[in-house]
Amino acid sequence: MSLEERVTDLESRLAFQDDTIQALNDVLVAQQKVIERLQLQMEALIKRHEEMVGQFGAFEEDAPPPHY
């Protein structure tokens, strides 16, 4: 294999690697946006849960089981 063929092969590989890295980066950015959205939703659900527990107190914890 000549030097020119080797350089051409390396340039071709580099171009494919650049495309792959860009595609992976795009997926990573999309996943990070999803994670951030899910974290905000979890925080809202936790806050809502805490508010509901505050309103109703520990009603279920203090109540006797239904078979009594």
Secondary structure, DSSP 4 states (H G I P E B T S, - for coil): --HHHHHHHHHHHHHHHHHHHHHHHHHHHHHHHHHHHHHHHHHHHHHHHHHHHHHHTTHHHHSPPTT-
